[in-house]
Amino acid sequence: MVTPVLPHQNNVQQIGYKLLSMLNFKGKRGEEVARTLISACLWNDSVESKSRAYGVSPQTVRNYVEEQGVEVIEKLLEQVR
């Protein structure tokens, strides 16, 4: 069985910090929501399990994404361009 090579943890952390600086969810829990989403994506984990690590409920993450997700992603894409 071939195991895929995982990126070095320092590289993943650097990517996470860069993405965190680019995501801008408004509100009291915005930073925790962004950290939860980035962490879940980078480590291929569920939002539910990562949300506990950042002290935010999965429902709060879903609410932020529903309310502000399109706006935040459009701004992120504009920054990348």
PAZAPA-4460 file (N, C-alpha, C; in steps of 0.05 Angstrom, whole numbers, plus 32768, in hexadecimal, padded with zeros to 4 digits):
% residues 81
    n_x    n_y    n_z   ca_x   ca_y   ca_z    c_x    c_y    c_z   seq   type   mol
   8011   7FE9   8000   8000   8000   8000   8012   8019   8000     1      M     A
   800C   802B   7FEF   801B   8044   7FEC   800D   805A   7FFC     2      V     A
   801B   8066   800E   800F   807C   801E   8017   8096   8011     3      T     A
   8004   80A8   800D   800C   80C2   8002   801D   80D2   8015     4      P     A
   8030   80E0   800A   8041   80F0   801A   8032   8109   8023     5      V     A
   8031   810C   803D   8023   8123   8048   8037   813B   804A     6      L     A
   802D   8153   8046   803F   816A   8048   8048   816D   8065     7      P     A
   8060   8179   8067   806B   817D   8082   8058   8190   8091     8      H     A
   8056   818B   80AB   8043   819A   80BC   8049   81B8   80BB     9      Q     A
   8062   81C0   80BA   8068   81DC   80B9   805D   81E9   80A0    10      N     A
   805F   81DB   8089   8054   81E5   8070   8036   81E8   8072    11      N     A
   8029   81D5   807E   800C   81D6   8081   8004   81ED   8092    12      V     A
   8013   81F2   80A8   800D   8208   80BA   8011   8223   80AB    13      Q     A
   8026   8225   809B   802A   823E   808C   8014   8243   8079    14      Q     A
   800B   822E   806B   7FF4   8231   8058   7FDB   8239   8068    15      I     A
   7FD7   822C   807F   7FC0   8233   808F   7FC0   8250   8098    16      G     A
   7FD7   825A   80A1   7FD8   8276   80A9   7FD3   8289   8092    17      Y     A
   7FDD   8282   807B   7FD9   8293   8063   7FBC   8294   805C    18      K     A
   7FAF   827C   805C   7F92   827B   8056   7F82   828A   806B    19      L     A
   7F8A   8288   8084   7F7B   8296   8099   7F7D   82B4   8096    20      L     A
   7F94   82BE   808D   7F96   82DA   8088   7F85   82E4   8071    21      S     A
   7F7E   82D1   805F   7F6F   82D8   8047   7F51   82D6   804C    22      M     A
   7F48   82C4   805E   7F2C   82C1   8064   7F23   82D5   8078    23      L     A
   7F0D   82E2   8073   7F04   82F7   8085   7EE6   82F4   808B    24      N     A
   7EDF   82E3   809D   7EC4   82E0   80A6   7EBF   82F6   80BB    25      F     A
   7EA9   8304   80B8   7EA2   8319   80CB   7E93   830D   80E3    26      K     A
   7E96   831A   80FA   7E87   8311   8111   7E99   8308   8127    27      G     A
   7E8C   8302   813D   7E9A   82FB   8156   7EA9   82E1   8153    28      K     A
   7E9F   82CE   8145   7EAC   82B4   8142   7EB9   82AF   8127    29      R     A
   7EBD   82C5   8118   7EC7   82C3   80FD   7EE2   82B5   80FB    30      G     A
   7EF5   82BC   810D   7F0F   82B0   810B   7F0E   8292   8111    31      E     A
   7EFE   828A   8125   7EFC   826E   812C   7EEF   825E   8114    32      E     A
   7EDC   826A   8107   7ECF   825D   80F0   7EE4   8259   80DA    33      V     A
   7EF3   826E   80D4   7F08   826C   80BF   7F1D   8257   80C7    34      A     A
   7F26   8256   80DF   7F39   8242   80E8   7F2E   8226   80E5    35      R     A
   7F14   8223   80EC   7F07   8209   80EA   7F07   81FF   80CD    36      T     A
   7EFE   8210   80BB   7EFC   8209   809F   7F18   8203   8093    37      L     A
   7F2B   8213   8099   7F46   820F   808E   7F52   81F5   8099    38      I     A
   7F4F   81F1   80B3   7F5A   81D8   80BF   7F4C   81BF   80B4    39      S     A
   7F32   81C0   80B1   7F24   81A9   80A6   7F2D   81A3   8089    40      A     A
   7F32   81B8   8079   7F3B   81B4   805E   7F57   81A9   805C    41      C     A
   7F69   81B6   806B   7F85   81AE   806A   7F8A   8192   8074    42      L     A
   7F7B   818A   8088   7F80   816F   8094   7F6B   815B   808B    43      W     A
   7F5B   8162   8077   7F47   8150   806C   7F36   8144   8082    44      N     A
   7F2B   8155   8093   7F1B   814C   80AA   7F00   8159   80A8    45      D     A
   7EEE   8152   80BA   7ED3   815D   80B9   7ED2   8178   80C9    46      S     A
   7EC0   8189   80C1   7EBC   81A2   80CE   7EB3   819D   80EB    47      V     A
   7EA3   8189   80EF   7E99   8182   8109   7EAF   817C   811D    48      E     A
   7EC2   816C   8115   7ED8   8165   8128   7EEB   817D   812C    49      S     A
   7EF1   818C   8117   7F03   81A3   811A   7EF7   81BA   8129    50      K     A
   7EDC   81BD   8127   7ECF   81D3   8135   7ED2   81D1   8153    51      S     A
   7ED3   81B9   815D   7ED6   81B5   817A   7EF1   81BF   8183    52      R     A
   7F05   81BB   8173   7F20   81C4   817A   7F22   81E2   817C    53      A     A
   7F11   81F1   816E   7F12   820E   816E   7EFC   821A   817F    54      Y     A
   7EED   820A   818D   7ED8   8214   819F   7EC1   8221   8191    55      G     A
   7EB9   8217   817A   7EA2   8222   816C   7E91   820A   8163    56      V     A
   7E77   820E   8163   7E65   81F8   815C   7E64   81F4   813D    57      S     A
   7E60   81DC   8134   7E5E   81D8   8117   7E47   81E8   810B    58      P     A
   7E32   81EC   811A   7E1B   81FC   810F   7E24   8219   810B    59      Q     A
   7E35   8224   811D   7E3F   823F   8119   7E4F   8241   8100    60      T     A
   7E60   822D   80FA   7E70   822D   80E2   7E5D   822D   80CA    61      V     A
   7E49   821C   80CA   7E36   821A   80B4   7E28   8235   80B0    62      R     A
   7E20   8242   80C6   7E12   825B   80C4   7E23   8271   80B8    63      N     A
   7E3D   8272   80C0   7E4F   8286   80B5   7E53   8281   8097    64      Y     A
   7E56   8268   808F   7E5A   8262   8073   7E41   8269   8062    65      V     A
   7E2A   8263   806D   7E11   826A   805F   7E0D   8288   805C    66      E     A
   7E13   8297   8071   7E0E   82B3   8071   7E24   82C3   8062    67      E     A
   7E3D   82BC   8066   7E53   82CC   805B   7E65   82BD   8047    68      Q     A
   7E60   82A4   8043   7E72   8293   8033   7E78   829D   8018    69      G     A
   7E63   82A5   8009   7E67   82AE   7FED   7E78   82C7   7FEC    70      V     A
   7E71   82DA   7FFE   7E80   82F3   7FFF   7E9D   82EF   8006    71      E     A
   7EA2   82DE   801A   7EBE   82D8   8022   7ECE   82CA   800C    72      V     A
   7EC1   82B8   7FFF   7ECF   82A9   7FEA   7ED4   82BB   7FD2    73      I     A
   7EC2   82CC   7FCB   7EC7   82DF   7FB5   7EDE   82F1   7FBB    74      E     A
   7EE0   82FB   7FD4   7EF7   830C   7FDC   7F11   82FC   7FDB    75      K     A
   7F10   82E3   7FE4   7F27   82D2   7FE3   7F31   82CE   7FC7    76      L     A
   7F1F   82C8   7FB4   7F26   82C4   7F98   7F31   82DD   7F8C    77      L     A
   7F26   82F4   7F93   7F31   830E   7F89   7F4D   8312   7F93    78      E     A
   7F53   830C   7FAC   7F6E   830E   7FB6   7F82   82FC   7FA8    79      Q     A
   7F78   82E4   7FA1   7F8A   82D1   7F94   7F90   82DA   7F77    80      V     A
   7F7C   82E6   7F6A   7F80   82EF   7F4F   7F94   8306   7F4F    81      R     A
***
